[in-house]
Structure formats: structure tokens, C-alpha cells
């Protein structure tokens, strides 16, 4: 396992000196530490007839392969979304769009493809509409200022209103999840090869980043688009770009009193989804946070009380491969550590093979006992909860 809690239990300490920050710091200070093959298939009707039906009870009857597919997110170019139609028909949990200009018929194309999703459980359709240097479909949703510009020139009400307008257009194009806002704290010149964030950050101040980022998230939610806060526990001060290679944050003793503050606020505001970083956090993890039970299960879940959807950053990133993980191995490691949805990159010609390899790796891990079936079921349950899917309806 890549994670370690170090020589002692990390603390969350005081997080700011401002009056507003003291409220957040007080909240942070109260955070406490607190196999084999699946059973014979039972459908929702049978479960309902014999006991109280819940998503959890129905998922005990799903095959390992079906559970695994619901946790995976496949990449696709927004100009060629039908290339992942086989994955959607097989029950994939999500698709993430890449590109810089989306076709005007994207919404209708997605709707036609999603009609083939098994059980009517549609995949999330994700995009990175952060603003500034990171937008996939500005031609459909409009140009968004960078987070830094929004933070410097707009009120929280204005940010919320802008995100609401963007969200409505995203929803109209068939996109149901925005991999934004960025809650990292960074005042540097990036994004570039040594700094993944830069102008993607709202502020270097934890309270400002929290307020502006959550205003953006609120506007998306009002438009029925799910926001994803990223990159926990914070990579704004990392010493490299994890997309390209390994990177490390300052020590956990610093991260836990500064970078983590916006996530405390996000959880208090019931943010529905949080994305993990691929950076190492000295004193907390010995490898990428996205593969770390210390970061996910111990801190994010147990101490901070997050009950929503936990997503990885790309498991094809340089930081992951540099740690010795192929995508299939990283998928298993991330699930075991507590992640619920796994993202990775692949070309159109390799996405099917890589996805099947990931599914096979999960199945083999469950059979071998290195990944518990219960953990896999819990991951799928979090995915379905975020989709508002009721298997007993």
C-alpha cells in the first residue's frame, strides 16, 4: 500500500487568523479520527419482496464486472463521442469529454447513445469547464474567465450567476458533471510544465478560494450540473506538475492547516464530489494521494466526514506511472484506498482494451482477496447515489 500516516496522527490545526477563518478553523479543529465471488443474482423486485430494498442490497447481486464498470470513466473526443457507445452499452459509469470545440449536436448525440445504457443507468458526462486555460466547449457554453480573474474582479454573487449560465448551457449540451471548481491555492504563473494550477486558482487565501470556488459550485448545482471540487488535499504548492511526472506538496503539517481549508468549507456545504490529487504529501502519504488510504479513508472520509463521491485525477498521469502503476493496477489500488470513480486517458483505438483490462484487474483482485467485494459495492453505491439512481424504484 502506498500510503502512510507517518510517525503519528496528523492534526488539522488552526487554519487562519481572520474572523471568518476562525470559524472554519474551529470546524477543522473538531474533525476527529474517528472475497471471492458474489452472491447469486437477486433483482430489485426479489429483494423488495423479501426485505427492505436498498441500493446496497441490490448491488450484492451485481456481478463484479458490472460493479467495476460503474466505477470507471472513459475518455472520448467530444467530436466523436459515439466511439465509446460500446462502453456505454456495457454499463460504464462515466465518460469524460476532451477537445476544444464541441459539435452543436452534442446533446442529441449523447442522448441517443445513452438510450442504450443498461437498466437506464446513464453514465455521467463530464467536462472540464473551469475557465481561462481550461475549457472544452467554450463555443457552446461561452468563454469563462480564469478562476484568478474571477476571484480578483467578481463578487461571489457574480461568480455564482456566471456558473449558473454556463451550467444551463452545459446541461443543454448533455453534460451532467463539471470537473470544477479548483480549490487549490496558487499565485504562480501556471498552468505550465512545473505548475499544474497557477491561474486556475481563485486565490492564495484559503477563505477567498473557498468562498469563490463554492459560489461557482453553487451556480452549477442550480443548473443541475454536478460540481467536483479538486484537487484534494491541495496541489497549489506542489513542486511539479503531476500530469507529467512525480510531484510533492509541502508537508502534511502545512497542508493540513492551509491547503485543506477550502475542502472543510466544501464538505460543510455538502459538495457532492471531490477529486483527489496525484501528488505525494510528505507525512501523510508515501506516494500519490489518489492511491492512498491515509488521504482518502483516514482523512477525507473518517476525519472530515465526507460522504459524497470520491474521484481520482487521471490514473494515466506521469505521477502514477512514475510510481510504478499501470492504469489497471492503479484502478485496483485507488479502489482499495477508498476512491469511487476512476479516470484515465486513452486514445480512441485503445480505450476499449484498456477499459477491459481495468475491469479484468478488478475482477482478479476480488477473486484474490486483495480488493474486497464490499469495498467495490460501496464504490458503486456512491456512484449511483451521486446519479440519484434508485435501483428499487
Number of C-alpha atoms within 10 A of each C-alpha: 13 17 22 18 19 14 8 9 10 15 18 26 17 18 25 19 10 11 9 10 18 14 15 21 23 15 18 24 15 12 17 13 14 10 13 15 13 16 11 10 13 15 16 19 13 13 16 16 9 8 9 9 18 16 20 15 20 22 25 19 18 18 17 23 17 17 26 31 25 29 29 27 25 27 21 21 20 20 17 16 19 17 16 20 16 14 23 25 17 16 25 27 28 26 24 24 22 21 14 14 15 21 14 12 11 18 16 13 16 18 13 12 18 21 14 17 20 13 10 11 21 23 26 23 23 25 23 18 25 22 23 16 17 20 21 21 23 17 13 17 20 16 14 19 19 20 28 22 17 23 20 13 12 14 14 18 14 16 24 23 18 20 27 23 16 24 29 21 18 28 19 16 23 20 24 23 26 25 21 27 30 29 36 32 28 26 18 17 13 17 16 12 12 18 22 23 25 25 24 30 29 28 27 20 19 24 20 19 27 25 21 30 30 27 23 29 29 23 25 30 21 16 19 17 26 26 25 25 28 25 28 28 31 29 33 27 22 21 16 21 24 27 21 17 18 22 23 23 20 19 14 23 16 18 22 22 19 23 29 25 30 30 28 21 22 21 19 14 12 12 22 20 24 28 25 26 24 32 31 29 29 19 19 27 25 21 24 25 29 37 32 30 26 24 27 25 18 19 24 23 19 17 18 23 18 23 15 18 23 27 30 25 24 23 25 19 22 19 26 26 16 15 15 11 17 15 25 20 16 24 29 25 23 23 28 23 24 25 30 27 26 29 22 22 19 16 11 16 9 10 19 17 12 18 22 16 15 24 24 16 20 29 24 16 20 22 17 13 13 14 21 17 23 15 17 25 26 19 24 26 24 22 26 21 15 15 17 10 15 14 18 16 10
